[in-house]
Amino acid sequence: MRPLSAFPTASPNVATILATPPRHGGHVITVEGSIRTIRNQKQRSFVELGDGSTAYSLQAVLDPQLAEGLGTGTSVAITGTWQAAPPHKEQPYELKAKAVNIIGATDAEKYPIQKKYHSAEYLRTIPHLRLRTPVNALLARLRSECDYHLASYFRDRHFVRVQPPIITSSDCEGAGEIFTVSAKPSSSRGEDEIEAAAREKDEMFRDPKFLTVSSQLHLEAFIHEHQKVWTLSPTFRAEKSDTPRHVAEFWMLEAEIRTESLRDVMNLVEDMIRDLVGKLQEAGFMEEILHANRGAKSADAEGTQFSQLLRKRWQGLMQSPWPRITYEDAIKRLEDAVESGKATFVYEPSWITGLQLEHEKFISTTFGQGSPVFVTDYPRETKPFYMLPSSPEDGVEPTQNKTVACFDLLLPELCEVVGGSMREHRLQQLLKSMHSHGLNFSAASGVGQTIMNSDVSPSSEKGNLDWYADLRRYGSVPHGGFGLGFDRLLAYLSGISNIKDVVPWPRYHGRCDC
């Protein structure tokens, strides 16, 4: 293994240079990066250089002969004197270039990313190149920073990070919007072989398998030996939707803890997000986001509005405590608002139909007052099979308005970003719920004859969940957990209105380019 001294020393990045005042009279440095813009004048040229380390660019002043062959997108190494800039300049320092080395040339006229404003829709058509823009470079760093701080947060609190599978045998949420995994015959094989392979039900796994929609069930397998576990991993939904809130592939942060109280799970979510936002504020990310977006805002008024919106969001996340309201109370507030004429909705609020996006926005605005809002105890019939009833004492459940111990966390404007619940840890109650949801399990699973003889038959198409029942059969503990849409949170923090513009390589209905 080579010692660290054997590796070449990299040039200081733009962020480090901008934070370092020049020594008396200036000092010589070399900086590498790509040209964001170049402005040529008769006697000198001005280059804005970036390298992704900061949203701010470094200005280099070049003599005309040094600027030959340079254009937007060109990768260069510039050596010169780092010195104080003239008083009228926006930046206090600038680089007086002495030598320019072109590392990667580009045809400036054909380069798809020009100095002019490019719409988000256009940039989605070139995802491999949009990563070079200041905003997208900043988003990549924001994602990395969040990953780091979240990992540190959980490690400091003795969570174990685990890696759940991507290919699964069951649809955790029961939504049906899942990708099925199968082996595709090679095109090099003969036609008869291809047809024969295509007739096989599933040549790789014998029966249908899916891309995971949630790692929750597999996280629960760890909770017997570990009191606290978490993961940050990709999840998939085959939802043919083109809304600003949906993509086919996204990342989910999920955690499970041993507890008997839903309050503990909500407290964990609130403390985790607030801790993360505090760390990002200390690192200056909000100011960088505002700076990076100034070039994308066409008018001063629009830029001011964006700045006020983003500051309000971050301030709301730092408020404590976040208000909590039951689903029943939320429905009553919505109904009262309609009756009093304070609000009108496209979808009439009701107990059974659930909260629509317009309802969530109303609750987060009026009840949250700019702060995130927890909505708890949703109707049992609207939620997945694994959730614990809100009142499970002695196995007796309420006869009216049956609810489960769960929550959604609503963020202003964006709405639902986190969902969590207590999990049904009792074997017989879990089997009853699985059966009522039409989930598949074997007769050997131990469910009573009364249930097995009912009119509801388990569905083999949804995957066998005997293994999940085993987690209760062979010793179980009360526990709960949550799933946080990582990309949605990043969109909220960065002020990006469409989640497709936060995901580095967005996959959605009709689009998977590279």
PyMOL commands that set and color helices and strands:
alter all, ss='L'
color gray80, all
select helices_A, chain A and resi 4-6+14-18+64-67+120-124+127-130+134-156+191-199+216-220+262-282+285-294+300-318+327-339+357-366+380-382+393-395+427-436+443-445+449-452+460-462+466-473+486-494+499-501
alter helices_A, ss='H'
color red, helices_A
select strands_A, chain A and resi 27-40+45-50+58-62+75-84+93-104+160-161+167-168+180-181+209-211+228-236+249-258+324-326+373-376+406-411+415-422+479-485
alter strands_A, ss='S'
color yellow, strands_A
deselect
rebuild
show_as cartoon
